[in-house]
Amino acid sequence: MITSGSVAQISTLATHTALSAWTIANNFLIVIILLAILFIFAKYIGRGSFVALLIALSAAYAPYVMFPYSSFLPTSPPLTAFLAHAGLYVGIALIFFIILRRIISSDFLFIGNFGLIILSFLGAGFLIALASHVFLISSVYNFTPAISALFAPSKYFFWWFSAPAIGLLFLAR
């Protein structure tokens, strides 16, 4: 038999659970948005293009770090500096993406939807770690403490940088 006290307990539990879920979703909103963008890209553009994108993002890091004219990029204001460095990186990644897209054939590539979700998450983590460590986005945007705890420590950068490649190793067939 349901009493008014048990209805109040159920209501309190439902409210607490909904608020907890909302707090978690709000803390990880940037990850969720990037994951959704990468997943939609993979579904509509193709798995081969998605794999080319993940590899291009990793491959662009070396030329970006070695770019001989980076001293000419603006250093202030922070937003302009961030956009200039991110634009350079995106330009280099685009060149690698075009090259890799010509090479990677999606005819023999199989990644299921669950694998796409995992790879999208790993790609989103890579992008957030890259923004935190390479582009120093903290001067422009402050991540939530939960995101900062996962992506900001420098000892984690190697693992987030390697995560998409390791995911491709195990999930792409």
PyMOL commands that set and color helices and strands:
alter all, ss='L'
color gray80, all
select helices_A, chain A and resi 4-27+29-45+47-59+61-66+70-72+78-103+106-108+113-133+137-139+145-151+154-171
alter helices_A, ss='H'
color red, helices_A
deselect
rebuild
show_as cartoon
